[in-house]
Amino acid sequence: MQRKFKFLLLFVSAIILACNSFHSASTEDTEVLSQDQMIQVLTDIHIAEAKVTDLAMSGDTVAITEAKYYQVVFDKNKTNAKQFEKSYKYYTTKPVQLDSIYQQVITNLAVLENTHKNDFMHPQAVPERLIENLVK
């Protein structure tokens, strides 16, 4: 009888552990941004970084301004830095998917560049709101 009890206890424990592992794995998957979300976030980040570079700032001002733009990007895409970093690390373990994501980011940036070509040809006409419009 005691042997059956030990076996039953071991069996139930194994099932509980398996269920917990399954739950943890599925929870982690929801924390990773989808490919479409990553494409949008990365597109927006590259636009924001280009704007910061264009502002020709130096020192701490660059880091502060970048942080503000990143926050705008994360807010727009309903994510945060932690989730983005976790997702980026996830996709670096899947190079084919990451390559596909970046191919689409490049396409998105090229489309935006062509759409706003006239704005960039006349720097004095580029309003400060242009980057905000692109990031929205």
Residue pairs with C-beta under 8 A, 6 or more apart in sequence:
31 83
31 86
31 87
32 83
32 86
32 87
32 90
33 41
33 79
33 83
33 84
33 87
35 97
35 100
35 101
37 77
37 79
37 87
38 87
38 88
38 91
38 101
39 101
39 104
39 105
39 108
40 77
41 73
41 74
41 77
41 79
41 84
42 101
42 102
42 105
43 105
43 108
43 109
43 112
44 73
44 76
44 77
44 134
44 135
45 70
45 73
46 105
46 109
47 109
47 112
47 131
47 134
47 135
48 66
48 69
48 70
48 72
48 73
48 131
48 135
49 66
49 69
51 69
51 131
52 62
52 65
52 66
52 69
55 65
57 65
69 131
69 135
70 81
72 132
72 135
73 135
74 80
74 81
74 84
76 135
76 136
91 97
91 98
91 101
92 98
112 134
113 120
116 130
116 134
119 125
119 126
119 130
120 126
